[in-house]
Amino acid sequence: MSVVIVDTQCANLTSVRFALERLGVSPLVSADAATIRGAERVILPGVGTAAAAMRELQARDLVTTLQQLTQPVLGICLGMQLLTEFSSEGEVACLGVIPTQTKALSNAGLPLPHMGWNTITAEQTHPLLQHLPTPTYCYFVHSYAVPISPVTLASSDYGQAFSAMIGYRNFFGAQFHPERSGAVGAQILKNFLELNDVNSST
């Protein structure tokens, strides 16, 4: 299977690549539009700010390419937030492929960023969430989050409920880091690689 990790210059690409290699996949890290379009699976990672990441995508002329992809696409952490319509982090328009927005996490007195292991709860039955243990723990590092909405596949809670995973058509996002979430994260990545009929998804 051909898998491309989008090189945004705003991500720790090595850990994502190693996680996929442990599943028997040799991903290609690339910012080439034709290479990304030709991949069977695309992963959009991200670390840093939404404004900086969008500037990188614009500078590399990848915005339209990513918006028009029809194969399964997985955004990780900031990469998930970039799939939404807008981020209040820098007040920036994002890719707009998932109909929701990213907002500052209201921590209810808890320290920010939200960093460490936390449980996620399935809000929908979805192939990405198959074969996961209960409770399901994943590793988070973030100060911004996507509210609960019809595109929420799984939720978590840190002073407030927020979307741990989202999905719309062929675009999916994980607010946590599956590449740092042990066996649970490996299973989610495996589920992503095995997705079928994604364009019929809500």
Backbone as ProteinMPNN parsed JSONL, in Angstrom:
{"seq_chain_A": "MSVVIVDTQCANLTSVRFALERLGVSPLVSADAATIRGAERVILPGVGTAAAAMRELQARDLVTTLQQLTQPVLGICLGMQLLTEFSSEGEVACLGVIPTQTKALSNAGLPLPHMGWNTITAEQTHPLLQHLPTPTYCYFVHSYAVPISPVTLASSDYGQAFSAMIGYRNFFGAQFHPERSGAVGAQILKNFLELNDVNSST", "coords_chain_A": {"N_chain_A": [[0.834, -1.189, 0.0], [0.525, 2.23, -0.819], [1.502, 4.934, 1.048], [1.472, 8.266, 1.976], [3.052, 10.628, 3.991], [2.374, 13.869, 4.663], [4.667, 16.391, 4.184], [4.885, 18.946, 6.13], [6.67, 20.586, 7.332], [6.074, 21.224, 9.872], [5.934, 19.3, 11.85], [6.548, 16.316, 13.775], [7.778, 14.068, 11.979], [9.103, 11.691, 12.018], [8.335, 9.893, 14.099], [5.75, 9.215, 13.32], [6.27, 7.958, 10.894], [7.807, 5.748, 11.796], [5.852, 4.411, 13.307], [4.098, 3.532, 11.329], [5.81, 1.906, 9.878], [6.181, -0.142, 11.7], [3.824, -1.448, 11.317], [4.213, -2.679, 8.989], [4.27, -1.088, 6.743], [5.801, 1.06, 4.406], [6.079, 4.252, 4.471], [6.062, 7.261, 2.449], [7.555, 10.35, 2.855], [6.5, 13.431, 1.823], [6.127, 16.507, -0.009], [5.205, 16.862, -2.471], [2.786, 17.528, -4.838], [1.699, 15.803, -6.833], [2.623, 13.302, -5.983], [1.316, 13.081, -3.532], [-1.375, 13.105, -4.378], [-1.424, 10.69, -5.73], [-1.208, 8.707, -3.81], [-2.411, 5.914, -1.878], [-3.234, 6.209, 0.726], [-3.257, 9.065, 2.837], [-1.537, 10.949, 5.233], [-1.755, 13.615, 7.445], [0.199, 15.151, 9.499], [0.937, 17.245, 12.398], [2.523, 19.739, 14.326], [2.704, 22.493, 16.455], [1.536, 25.728, 15.494], [-1.682, 26.572, 14.101], [-1.766, 28.697, 12.275], [0.918, 28.918, 11.379], [1.245, 26.393, 10.205], [-0.692, 26.435, 8.15], [0.375, 28.479, 6.613], [2.678, 27.189, 5.691], [1.518, 25.141, 4.121], [0.267, 26.684, 2.193], [2.5, 27.987, 1.079], [3.721, 25.838, -0.112], [1.93, 25.256, -2.011], [-0.166, 23.435, -1.567], [-2.753, 23.479, -0.636], [-5.165, 23.362, -2.244], [-4.724, 20.873, -3.425], [-4.845, 19.1, -1.176], [-7.477, 19.57, -0.348], [-8.925, 18.441, -2.406], [-8.552, 15.722, -2.36], [-9.535, 12.297, -2.624], [-9.054, 9.835, -1.561], [-8.648, 7.985, 1.586], [-7.855, 10.18, 4.233], [-5.929, 11.102, 6.989], [-5.729, 13.261, 9.63], [-3.49, 14.264, 12.155], [-3.393, 15.355, 15.446], [-2.491, 18.644, 15.406], [-2.747, 18.427, 12.687], [-5.301, 17.285, 12.398], [-6.853, 19.469, 13.246], [-6.319, 21.242, 11.198], [-7.894, 20.239, 9.196], [-10.389, 21.233, 9.678], [-12.792, 23.975, 9.356], [-11.951, 26.421, 10.37], [-9.629, 27.9, 12.644], [-9.327, 29.118, 15.904], [-6.868, 29.567, 16.879], [-4.733, 31.811, 16.12], [-6.634, 32.798, 14.487], [-7.357, 31.726, 11.887], [-8.23, 30.679, 8.6], [-8.809, 27.337, 7.703], [-8.386, 24.116, 6.066], [-10.987, 23.279, 5.575], [-12.389, 20.898, 5.027], [-13.761, 19.293, 6.733], [-16.777, 19.852, 8.332], [-16.607, 21.744, 10.785], [-15.205, 23.606, 13.562], [-12.142, 24.751, 15.118], [-11.371, 25.43, 18.453], [-10.206, 27.335, 21.307], [-9.211, 25.387, 24.072], [-11.179, 25.105, 26.858], [-10.15, 24.982, 30.021], [-11.124, 24.694, 32.568], [-9.723, 25.361, 34.916], [-7.713, 23.469, 34.916], [-4.319, 22.523, 34.106], [-2.79, 23.818, 31.112], [-0.831, 23.071, 28.225], [-3.25, 20.417, 27.589], [-1.897, 17.515, 28.409], [-0.747, 14.261, 28.123], [-1.918, 10.945, 29.047], [-5.24, 9.996, 28.293], [-8.663, 8.96, 28.398], [-10.651, 7.839, 25.603], [-13.907, 7.908, 24.154], [-16.15, 6.145, 22.172], [-18.384, 7.743, 19.986], [-19.791, 7.156, 17.805], [-20.482, 4.273, 15.785], [-17.85, 3.096, 14.042], [-15.512, 2.136, 11.486], [-12.871, 2.972, 12.085], [-12.711, 2.735, 14.786], [-12.719, 0.136, 15.532], [-12.042, -2.925, 17.329], [-10.84, -1.965, 19.679], [-9.652, -1.657, 23.055], [-11.488, -1.503, 26.195], [-11.26, 0.408, 29.091], [-10.231, 2.91, 26.65], [-7.176, 4.256, 26.178], [-5.381, 7.133, 25.14], [-2.707, 9.239, 23.909], [-2.337, 12.626, 24.504], [-1.512, 15.975, 23.435], [-2.262, 19.144, 23.564], [-3.744, 22.429, 23.198], [-5.866, 23.481, 21.959], [-9.074, 22.593, 20.627], [-11.649, 20.588, 19.061], [-15.077, 21.11, 19.144], [-17.761, 18.959, 20.375], [-19.795, 17.465, 17.925], [-21.944, 16.6, 15.092], [-19.944, 15.421, 13.494], [-18.228, 14.189, 15.186], [-16.45, 11.353, 16.03], [-15.303, 10.07, 18.198], [-14.992, 10.928, 21.645], [-13.396, 12.903, 24.234], [-12.443, 14.082, 27.519], [-11.472, 16.978, 29.188], [-11.758, 18.956, 31.49], [-13.752, 19.871, 29.916], [-15.94, 18.392, 27.505], [-14.668, 17.197, 24.398], [-13.878, 16.706, 20.906], [-12.254, 13.768, 20.265], [-11.782, 12.257, 18.052], [-12.612, 12.879, 14.665], [-14.698, 12.781, 11.702], [-15.48, 12.993, 8.26], [-16.868, 12.203, 5.26], [-14.191, 11.26, 3.286], [-12.271, 12.178, 4.984], [-10.504, 12.234, 8.035], [-9.776, 12.67, 11.527], [-7.536, 12.681, 14.32], [-7.271, 13.868, 17.507], [-5.46, 13.179, 19.427], [-2.188, 11.574, 19.627], [-1.752, 8.954, 17.699], [0.577, 7.596, 17.023], [2.022, 7.662, 19.311], [0.59, 6.308, 21.128], [0.768, 3.644, 21.89], [-0.413, 0.251, 21.789], [-3.096, 0.779, 21.281], [-3.037, 3.066, 19.623], [-1.654, 1.956, 17.467], [-3.546, 0.105, 16.56], [-5.58, 1.826, 15.702], [-4.286, 3.171, 13.604], [-3.862, 0.937, 11.956], [-6.54, 0.297, 11.42], [-7.2, 2.567, 9.938], [-5.593, 2.232, 7.662], [-6.908, 0.108, 6.554], [-9.389, 0.981, 5.753], [-12.439, 1.091, 3.88], [-14.695, 2.149, 1.251], [-14.939, 4.886, 1.945], [-16.005, 7.273, 0.99], [-18.683, 7.109, 1.26], [-19.183, 7.737, 3.812], [-20.551, 9.625, 6.591]], "CA_chain_A": [[0.0, 0.0, 0.0], [1.278, 3.478, -0.866], [1.078, 5.89, 2.082], [2.274, 9.477, 2.008], [2.977, 11.56, 5.108], [2.59, 15.196, 4.084], [5.772, 17.117, 4.819], [4.445, 20.319, 6.375], [7.726, 21.279, 8.084], [5.495, 21.59, 11.17], [5.529, 18.04, 12.459], [7.535, 15.278, 14.054], [7.415, 13.066, 10.992], [9.816, 10.433, 12.239], [7.564, 8.976, 14.94], [4.628, 8.717, 12.515], [6.836, 7.007, 9.938], [8.164, 4.524, 12.509], [4.62, 3.716, 13.692], [3.593, 2.849, 10.141], [6.751, 0.83, 9.547], [5.894, -1.269, 12.609], [2.653, -2.134, 10.755], [4.607, -3.284, 7.727], [4.101, -0.13, 5.654], [6.939, 1.971, 4.23], [5.495, 5.49, 3.959], [6.912, 8.25, 1.813], [7.358, 11.716, 3.328], [6.562, 14.22, 0.602], [5.311, 17.711, -0.203], [4.941, 16.917, -3.903], [1.34, 17.4, -5.027], [1.379, 14.607, -7.614], [2.871, 12.148, -5.129], [0.229, 13.032, -2.549], [-2.606, 12.71, -5.073], [-1.332, 9.302, -6.172], [-1.116, 7.769, -2.689], [-3.647, 5.243, -1.466], [-3.583, 6.804, 2.017], [-2.512, 10.292, 3.112], [-1.535, 11.346, 6.638], [-1.385, 15.011, 7.637], [0.555, 15.381, 10.896], [1.179, 18.647, 12.68], [2.92, 20.201, 15.652], [2.909, 23.933, 16.364], [0.33, 26.542, 15.425], [-2.466, 26.437, 12.879], [-1.39, 29.745, 11.331], [2.198, 28.56, 10.769], [1.055, 25.215, 9.357], [-1.401, 26.852, 6.938], [1.339, 29.221, 5.781], [3.525, 26.202, 5.024], [0.737, 24.484, 3.068], [0.087, 27.663, 1.116], [3.799, 28.208, 0.428], [4.026, 24.649, -0.908], [0.834, 25.136, -2.981], [-0.807, 22.151, -1.293], [-4.097, 23.634, -0.074], [-6.165, 22.803, -3.158], [-4.434, 19.432, -3.553], [-5.387, 18.387, -0.018], [-8.936, 19.708, -0.337], [-9.531, 17.65, -3.478], [-8.24, 14.304, -2.234], [-10.691, 11.399, -2.488], [-8.654, 8.66, -0.793], [-8.679, 8.26, 3.026], [-6.884, 11.137, 4.753], [-5.955, 11.158, 8.45], [-5.014, 14.348, 10.269], [-3.073, 13.926, 13.517], [-3.199, 16.486, 16.354], [-2.714, 19.865, 14.639], [-3.217, 18.01, 11.369], [-6.753, 17.159, 12.489], [-7.422, 20.81, 13.327], [-6.192, 21.854, 9.876], [-8.976, 19.75, 8.339], [-11.621, 21.95, 9.985], [-13.013, 25.185, 8.568], [-11.358, 27.624, 10.962], [-9.032, 27.724, 13.962], [-9.171, 30.35, 16.682], [-5.443, 29.726, 17.123], [-4.266, 32.667, 15.036], [-7.787, 33.258, 13.704], [-6.952, 31.377, 10.527], [-9.025, 29.745, 7.819], [-8.099, 26.069, 7.499], [-8.679, 23.444, 4.8], [-12.433, 23.302, 5.395], [-12.93, 19.65, 4.471], [-14.654, 18.733, 7.747], [-17.599, 20.996, 8.724], [-16.549, 22.103, 12.193], [-14.15, 24.576, 13.805], [-11.233, 24.486, 16.23], [-11.472, 26.516, 19.415], [-9.344, 27.198, 22.482], [-9.711, 24.455, 25.066], [-11.526, 25.694, 28.153], [-9.562, 23.945, 30.859], [-11.796, 24.631, 33.875], [-8.73, 25.409, 35.985], [-6.685, 22.453, 34.727], [-3.176, 23.084, 33.373], [-2.699, 23.704, 29.662], [-1.677, 22.223, 27.385], [-3.687, 19.092, 28.015], [-0.767, 16.674, 27.997], [-0.67, 12.969, 28.784], [-2.866, 9.897, 28.68], [-6.637, 10.225, 28.636], [-9.545, 7.995, 27.735], [-11.559, 8.278, 24.551], [-15.171, 7.175, 24.14], [-16.775, 6.147, 20.851], [-19.68, 8.408, 19.866], [-20.416, 6.521, 16.653], [-19.874, 3.026, 15.345], [-17.071, 3.45, 12.851], [-14.39, 1.208, 11.3], [-11.646, 3.446, 12.732], [-12.772, 2.45, 16.22], [-12.86, -1.308, 15.734], [-11.042, -3.749, 18.025], [-10.154, -1.194, 20.71], [-9.998, -2.1, 24.411], [-12.254, -0.6, 27.059], [-11.212, 1.754, 28.514], [-9.263, 3.172, 25.593], [-6.31, 5.383, 26.544], [-4.554, 7.691, 24.081], [-1.774, 10.26, 24.388], [-2.716, 13.944, 23.993], [-0.77, 17.204, 23.717], [-2.962, 20.201, 22.8], [-4.42, 23.519, 23.907], [-7.052, 23.799, 21.158], [-9.862, 21.378, 20.452], [-12.847, 20.656, 18.227], [-16.248, 20.788, 19.965], [-18.602, 17.814, 20.014], [-20.754, 17.801, 16.867], [-22.268, 15.386, 14.332], [-18.769, 14.784, 12.877], [-17.426, 13.562, 16.239], [-16.445, 9.886, 16.061], [-14.961, 9.7, 19.574], [-14.837, 12.108, 22.492], [-12.616, 12.819, 25.458], [-12.838, 15.145, 28.437], [-10.425, 17.617, 29.99], [-12.467, 20.148, 31.927], [-14.907, 19.96, 29.019], [-15.934, 17.354, 26.479], [-14.2, 17.649, 23.089], [-13.743, 15.627, 19.924], [-10.969, 13.067, 20.196], [-11.664, 11.869, 16.641], [-13.681, 13.388, 13.817], [-14.691, 12.194, 10.374], [-16.477, 13.464, 7.289], [-16.521, 11.636, 3.968], [-12.922, 10.52, 3.315], [-11.341, 12.896, 5.852], [-10.592, 11.825, 9.43], [-8.787, 13.314, 12.375], [-7.313, 12.237, 15.697], [-6.659, 14.936, 18.286], [-4.331, 12.558, 20.125], [-1.109, 11.069, 18.782], [-1.777, 7.49, 17.634], [1.941, 7.07, 16.945], [2.572, 7.649, 20.67], [-0.463, 5.742, 21.974], [0.94, 2.218, 22.122], [-1.187, -0.719, 21.014], [-4.342, 1.425, 20.845], [-2.718, 3.877, 18.463], [-1.315, 1.062, 16.362], [-4.791, -0.455, 16.04], [-6.28, 2.883, 14.971], [-3.577, 3.329, 12.335], [-4.176, -0.248, 11.161], [-7.916, 0.483, 10.951], [-7.172, 3.593, 8.885], [-5.025, 1.638, 6.457], [-7.827, -0.902, 6.032], [-10.681, 1.583, 5.469], [-13.037, 0.937, 2.56], [-15.945, 2.88, 1.009], [-14.937, 6.062, 2.816], [-16.77, 8.384, 0.45], [-20.079, 6.975, 1.664], [-19.271, 8.097, 5.22], [-21.277, 10.869, 6.868]], "C_chain_A": [[0.877, 1.25, 0.0], [0.675, 4.478, 0.122], [2.027, 7.075, 2.039], [1.99, 10.242, 3.293], [3.316, 12.931, 4.545], [3.665, 15.927, 4.888], [5.377, 18.58, 4.952], [5.547, 21.178, 6.996], [7.244, 21.713, 9.465], [5.106, 20.326, 11.924], [6.746, 17.189, 12.797], [7.189, 14.085, 13.163], [7.997, 11.701, 11.307], [8.987, 9.444, 13.036], [6.365, 8.406, 14.187], [5.135, 7.672, 11.52], [7.181, 5.686, 10.618], [6.924, 3.72, 12.893], [4.042, 2.948, 12.513], [4.515, 1.701, 9.737], [6.548, -0.377, 10.446], [4.675, -2.062, 12.146], [2.964, -2.748, 9.394], [4.453, -2.388, 6.522], [5.328, 0.768, 5.604], [6.426, 3.275, 3.631], [6.534, 6.386, 3.315], [6.567, 9.615, 2.399], [7.535, 12.639, 2.137], [5.698, 15.465, 0.699], [5.002, 17.893, -1.688], [3.468, 16.61, -4.17], [0.975, 16.123, -5.775], [1.58, 13.339, -6.8], [1.755, 11.983, -4.113], [-1.063, 12.57, -3.213], [-2.595, 11.227, -5.432], [-1.287, 8.275, -5.065], [-2.46, 7.127, -2.393], [-4.15, 5.765, -0.122], [-2.694, 8.023, 2.228], [-2.653, 10.625, 4.593], [-1.004, 12.766, 6.735], [-1.069, 15.226, 9.114], [0.747, 16.874, 11.146], [1.555, 18.882, 14.122], [3.179, 21.69, 15.51], [1.584, 24.655, 16.287], [-0.372, 26.361, 14.082], [-2.033, 27.464, 11.839], [-0.088, 29.395, 10.621], [2.039, 27.386, 9.819], [0.328, 25.587, 8.066], [-0.486, 27.672, 6.034], [2.25, 28.258, 5.017], [2.783, 25.52, 3.88], [0.516, 25.425, 1.893], [1.382, 27.89, 0.351], [4.159, 27.041, -0.478], [2.925, 24.355, -1.929], [0.096, 23.805, -2.836], [-2.257, 22.274, -0.831], [-5.141, 22.984, -0.975], [-5.967, 21.3, -3.338], [-5.054, 18.651, -2.414], [-6.907, 18.451, 0.011], [-9.611, 18.781, -1.332], [-9.239, 16.159, -3.389], [-9.509, 13.479, -2.04], [-10.342, 10.107, -1.761], [-8.734, 8.982, 0.709], [-7.52, 9.161, 3.455], [-7.037, 11.185, 6.269], [-5.105, 12.329, 8.932], [-4.719, 13.994, 11.717], [-2.767, 15.204, 14.286], [-3.473, 17.79, 15.608], [-3.214, 19.533, 13.238], [-4.713, 17.806, 11.326], [-7.394, 18.532, 12.476], [-7.356, 21.522, 11.984], [-7.28, 21.385, 8.923], [-10.283, 20.5, 8.569], [-11.697, 23.24, 9.165], [-12.197, 26.378, 9.06], [-10.753, 27.261, 12.305], [-8.906, 29.073, 14.645], [-7.73, 30.557, 17.111], [-4.836, 30.507, 15.963], [-5.378, 33.187, 14.152], [-7.554, 33.009, 12.211], [-7.954, 30.426, 9.873], [-8.187, 28.502, 7.543], [-8.576, 25.412, 6.207], [-10.173, 23.319, 4.524], [-13.043, 22.04, 4.836], [-13.798, 18.891, 5.476], [-15.445, 19.903, 8.35], [-17.674, 21.197, 10.242], [-15.399, 23.091, 12.354], [-13.316, 24.164, 15.013], [-11.214, 25.689, 17.147], [-10.515, 26.272, 20.579], [-9.998, 26.272, 23.49], [-9.971, 25.204, 26.37], [-11.174, 24.676, 29.223], [-10.194, 23.808, 32.233], [-10.796, 24.562, 35.026], [-7.64, 24.379, 35.892], [-5.527, 23.045, 33.924], [-3.285, 22.85, 31.87], [-1.237, 23.799, 29.249], [-2.166, 20.967, 28.115], [-2.634, 18.111, 27.495], [-0.75, 15.394, 28.815], [-1.764, 12.034, 28.312], [-4.266, 10.244, 29.154], [-7.487, 9.219, 27.87], [-10.306, 8.65, 26.595], [-12.773, 7.353, 24.555], [-15.791, 7.272, 22.759], [-18.13, 6.83, 20.912], [-20.469, 7.865, 18.684], [-19.758, 5.162, 16.441], [-19.156, 3.306, 14.036], [-15.898, 2.487, 12.719], [-13.088, 1.662, 11.951], [-11.562, 3.042, 14.193], [-12.95, 0.965, 16.512], [-11.712, -1.873, 16.559], [-10.234, -2.965, 19.054], [-10.562, -1.675, 22.093], [-10.868, -1.069, 25.116], [-11.699, -0.703, 28.477], [-10.091, 1.898, 27.496], [-8.468, 4.414, 25.956], [-5.45, 5.808, 25.357], [-3.754, 8.87, 24.632], [-2.055, 11.597, 23.69], [-1.662, 14.992, 24.33], [-1.443, 18.306, 22.903], [-3.569, 21.238, 23.746], [-5.664, 23.989, 23.167], [-7.771, 22.492, 20.845], [-11.066, 21.654, 19.568], [-14.047, 20.269, 19.087], [-16.96, 19.515, 19.493], [-19.634, 18.261, 18.986], [-21.103, 16.522, 16.117], [-21.066, 14.718, 13.665], [-17.863, 14.12, 13.906], [-17.564, 12.041, 16.176], [-16.161, 9.363, 17.461], [-14.717, 10.985, 20.356], [-13.864, 11.822, 23.627], [-13.026, 13.994, 26.326], [-11.618, 15.639, 29.196], [-10.982, 18.969, 30.428], [-13.694, 20.434, 31.091], [-14.807, 18.8, 28.039], [-15.445, 17.961, 25.161], [-14.054, 16.435, 22.182], [-12.336, 15.047, 19.966], [-10.695, 12.568, 18.786], [-12.861, 12.447, 15.895], [-13.595, 12.718, 12.457], [-15.799, 12.754, 9.517], [-16.025, 13.026, 5.908], [-15.19, 10.884, 4.069], [-11.876, 11.16, 4.219], [-11.592, 12.541, 7.316], [-9.519, 12.526, 10.237], [-8.731, 12.679, 13.746], [-6.632, 13.385, 16.445], [-5.444, 14.431, 19.062], [-3.281, 12.108, 19.116], [-1.176, 9.541, 18.737], [-0.375, 6.884, 17.605], [2.62, 7.023, 18.305], [1.604, 6.989, 21.654], [-0.422, 4.227, 22.054], [0.09, 1.346, 21.216], [-2.491, -0.124, 20.499], [-4.084, 2.25, 19.592], [-2.372, 3.049, 17.248], [-2.572, 0.465, 15.733], [-5.557, 0.589, 15.227], [-5.605, 3.134, 13.627], [-3.845, 2.149, 11.407], [-5.593, -0.139, 10.584], [-7.971, 1.5, 9.81], [-6.641, 3.006, 7.586], [-5.985, 0.679, 5.786], [-9.203, -0.337, 5.665], [-11.123, 1.306, 4.032], [-14.282, 1.802, 2.472], [-16.045, 4.149, 1.83], [-15.811, 7.19, 2.288], [-18.265, 8.248, 0.696], [-20.286, 7.344, 3.112], [-19.995, 9.428, 5.384], [-20.332, 12.042, 6.822]], "O_chain_A": [[1.861, 1.32, 0.737], [-0.505, 4.819, 0.04], [3.246, 6.904, 2.064], [0.834, 10.478, 3.643], [4.407, 13.139, 4.014], [3.572, 16.058, 6.108], [5.515, 19.359, 4.009], [5.363, 22.383, 7.164], [7.922, 22.478, 10.151], [4.058, 20.286, 12.569], [7.813, 17.32, 12.199], [6.41, 13.211, 13.545], [7.446, 10.675, 10.909], [8.936, 8.265, 12.685], [6.001, 7.247, 14.387], [4.506, 6.631, 11.328], [6.884, 4.619, 10.081], [6.934, 2.492, 12.817], [3.55, 1.832, 12.681], [4.048, 0.647, 9.304], [6.723, -1.514, 10.007], [4.504, -3.218, 12.535], [2.074, -3.276, 8.728], [4.497, -2.866, 5.389], [5.836, 1.189, 6.643], [6.344, 3.398, 2.409], [7.728, 6.286, 3.598], [5.395, 9.992, 2.432], [8.591, 12.643, 1.504], [4.679, 15.484, 1.389], [4.581, 18.972, -2.107], [2.966, 15.558, -3.774], [0.033, 15.43, -5.387], [0.792, 12.4, -6.913], [1.298, 10.867, -3.862], [-1.772, 11.728, -2.662], [-3.643, 10.581, -5.438], [-1.324, 7.077, -5.344], [-3.513, 7.721, -2.628], [-5.354, 5.764, 0.137], [-1.523, 8.021, 1.848], [-3.754, 10.588, 5.142], [0.05, 13.09, 6.187], [-1.981, 15.461, 9.906], [0.721, 17.672, 10.21], [0.972, 18.292, 15.032], [3.81, 22.114, 14.542], [0.614, 24.255, 16.931], [0.254, 26.043, 13.07], [-1.942, 27.145, 10.654], [0.015, 29.551, 9.404], [2.632, 27.378, 8.74], [0.694, 25.104, 6.995], [-0.57, 27.564, 4.811], [2.557, 28.48, 3.846], [3.339, 25.338, 2.797], [0.573, 25.01, 0.736], [1.375, 27.976, -0.877], [4.826, 27.225, -1.497], [2.97, 23.341, -2.626], [-0.224, 23.139, -3.821], [-2.925, 21.255, -0.652], [-5.918, 22.146, -0.517], [-6.938, 20.545, -3.395], [-5.722, 17.644, -2.647], [-7.555, 17.467, 0.366], [-10.754, 18.376, -1.121], [-9.648, 15.404, -4.271], [-10.445, 13.916, -1.37], [-11.24, 9.356, -1.38], [-8.875, 10.151, 1.068], [-6.367, 8.935, 3.089], [-8.153, 11.297, 6.778], [-3.903, 12.381, 8.672], [-5.586, 13.485, 12.428], [-1.98, 16.036, 13.835], [-4.614, 18.017, 15.206], [-4.015, 20.275, 12.669], [-5.346, 18.121, 10.317], [-8.379, 18.746, 11.769], [-8.237, 22.319, 11.661], [-7.566, 22.065, 7.937], [-11.193, 20.417, 7.745], [-10.795, 23.556, 8.389], [-11.8, 27.237, 8.273], [-11.288, 26.419, 13.026], [-8.441, 30.046, 14.051], [-7.395, 31.61, 17.653], [-4.469, 29.926, 14.942], [-5.132, 33.917, 13.192], [-7.552, 33.931, 11.395], [-8.456, 29.496, 10.504], [-7.01, 28.597, 7.194], [-9.12, 26.094, 5.338], [-10.584, 23.259, 3.365], [-14.111, 22.092, 4.227], [-14.494, 17.947, 5.103], [-14.837, 20.858, 8.834], [-18.67, 20.864, 10.883], [-14.694, 23.381, 11.388], [-13.734, 23.337, 15.822], [-11.061, 26.825, 16.697], [-10.071, 25.146, 20.807], [-11.201, 26.361, 23.735], [-9.078, 25.855, 26.911], [-11.815, 23.63, 29.329], [-9.839, 22.904, 32.989], [-10.985, 23.812, 35.984], [-6.716, 24.395, 36.705], [-5.732, 23.974, 33.142], [-3.8, 21.828, 31.418], [-0.475, 24.541, 29.868], [-1.583, 20.526, 29.106], [-2.504, 17.907, 26.288], [-0.739, 15.431, 30.046], [-2.443, 12.289, 27.317], [-4.456, 10.724, 30.271], [-7.079, 8.699, 26.831], [-10.571, 9.852, 26.613], [-12.679, 6.178, 24.909], [-15.944, 8.372, 22.227], [-18.938, 6.532, 21.792], [-21.675, 8.089, 18.577], [-18.625, 4.933, 16.864], [-19.773, 3.702, 13.047], [-15.34, 2.06, 13.729], [-12.275, 0.822, 12.336], [-10.477, 3.01, 14.774], [-13.299, 0.59, 17.631], [-10.581, -1.389, 16.508], [-9.062, -3.269, 19.278], [-11.713, -2.065, 22.288], [-10.969, 0.081, 24.689], [-11.664, -1.803, 29.03], [-9.136, 1.121, 27.478], [-9.026, 5.509, 26.032], [-4.868, 4.975, 24.662], [-4.08, 9.425, 25.682], [-2.019, 11.694, 22.463], [-1.003, 14.916, 25.367], [-1.228, 18.404, 21.694], [-3.86, 20.965, 24.91], [-6.429, 24.803, 23.685], [-7.159, 21.425, 20.802], [-11.452, 22.803, 19.357], [-14.038, 19.202, 19.7], [-16.777, 19.064, 18.362], [-20.272, 19.302, 19.148], [-20.604, 15.454, 16.472], [-21.157, 13.546, 13.3], [-16.837, 13.546, 13.543], [-18.671, 11.51, 16.259], [-16.708, 8.338, 17.869], [-14.291, 11.996, 19.799], [-13.553, 10.672, 23.938], [-13.856, 14.81, 25.925], [-10.846, 14.864, 29.761], [-10.708, 19.997, 29.808], [-14.584, 21.168, 31.522], [-13.718, 18.289, 27.777], [-15.77, 19.106, 24.845], [-14.102, 15.291, 22.634], [-11.353, 15.75, 19.73], [-9.543, 12.463, 18.364], [-13.973, 12.498, 16.42], [-12.561, 12.157, 12.094], [-16.919, 12.967, 9.984], [-14.956, 13.411, 5.436], [-15.077, 9.955, 4.869], [-10.721, 10.736, 4.225], [-12.731, 12.543, 7.783], [-8.484, 12.928, 9.704], [-9.736, 12.201, 14.27], [-5.546, 13.822, 16.063], [-4.508, 15.188, 19.319], [-3.465, 12.244, 17.906], [-0.696, 8.89, 19.664], [-0.165, 5.781, 18.109], [3.679, 6.412, 18.445], [1.777, 7.098, 22.868], [-1.453, 3.587, 22.261], [-0.106, 1.649, 20.04], [-2.946, -0.473, 19.41], [-4.824, 2.149, 18.613], [-2.747, 3.391, 16.126], [-2.654, 0.334, 14.511], [-6.12, 0.27, 14.18], [-6.287, 3.295, 12.616], [-4.035, 2.336, 10.205], [-5.819, -0.442, 9.413], [-8.7, 1.314, 8.836], [-7.196, 3.265, 6.518], [-5.894, 0.453, 4.579], [-10.098, -1.101, 5.303], [-10.315, 1.285, 3.104], [-14.867, 2.155, 3.496], [-17.111, 4.464, 2.359], [-16.311, 7.992, 3.076], [-19.033, 9.157, 0.383], [-21.408, 7.285, 3.616], [-20.052, 10.245, 4.465], [-20.751, 13.181, 7.03]]}, "name": "protein", "num_of_chains": 1, "seq": "MSVVIVDTQCANLTSVRFALERLGVSPLVSADAATIRGAERVILPGVGTAAAAMRELQARDLVTTLQQLTQPVLGICLGMQLLTEFSSEGEVACLGVIPTQTKALSNAGLPLPHMGWNTITAEQTHPLLQHLPTPTYCYFVHSYAVPISPVTLASSDYGQAFSAMIGYRNFFGAQFHPERSGAVGAQILKNFLELNDVNSST"}
